[in-house]
Amino acid sequence: MTADSTPIPQDIAPETATEDDRPLGVALARGFRRKCPNCGSGPLLRSYLKVNDVCPVCDEELHHHRADDGPAYLTILIVGHLMAPLLLYVFMTWRPEPLVLFTIFAVGCVGLSLYLLPRLKGAVVGFQWSRRMGGFGAST
């Protein structure tokens, strides 16, 4: 009802259920932990990067996700922004041999990328689930 006591039509009324029942922070945290964004206990991934079609615990459909290149882009962005300044700092401070520097940072970049990629994919799926993107809006 508005101030003048006229009812607001239901098709115009703001929908608050989309943000109340699927909080973004919780969905991102559960996804980063590679857990179902709905229940937080079922596994989100069945292998390194394959998303389960359905959560085995709460039966939430997860096949709607469209993570595509987002997790890879975020991984490169984060690894690059962490390792590039660190590389410069190590080089300017200790001046190690180029082959030693390359070996250490190559292993570090690959290791960090392999660690972050499935976690960021889970976070992207959690984001999509929270915001009801794609087919996630149809499920309850």
Secondary structure, DSSP 8 states (H G I E B T S, - for coil): --TTS----TTTS---HHHHSS-HHHHHHHHHTTB-TTTSSSBSBSSSS-B-SB-TTT--B-TT---TTHHHHHHHHHHHHHHHHHHHHHHHHH---HHHHHHHHHHHHHHHHHHHHHHHHHHHHHHHHHTT-GGGGT--
